[in-house]
C-alpha cells in the first residue's frame, strides 16, 4: 500500500512540476479597432490564470502570459470567441458577433476598408 501511495505522490508531483506558471502564447484574433482591442484583452484577463493579454490592432496578434496550472490556450480562445472575435480555430457565434458595436464588424469588407483609411 505504501508503494502505491508513494508512486501516486511522485506522479502527481511530476505532473504539476511540468506545468508552467508563466507560459507564453500568441495567436491571431480578428478585430479592427481600439474597441476590439479592449474587448479582446478584457475577455482574456477575466479568464482565471491569465496574467497578461496584449492585442495588436495592426497585426491582429494576441500575446499572452498565463498560468498553465489554471487555464490553457483553448479555454482562452473560447473566451475570445464568446466576446465576439474569431481565431483561426474557433469562430465566434453569430449571436456574439452580432452583439459587437457597428464599427467592430470585422467580417464586413466596408468596415475593414473604413478602418484602413483611418
PyMOL commands that set and color helices and strands:
alter all, ss='L'
color gray80, all
select helices_A, chain A and resi 2-17+34-45+73-82+94-98+102-104+109-116
alter helices_A, ss='H'
color red, helices_A
select strands_A, chain A and resi 23-28+50-55+61-66
alter strands_A, ss='S'
color yellow, strands_A
deselect
rebuild
show_as cartoon
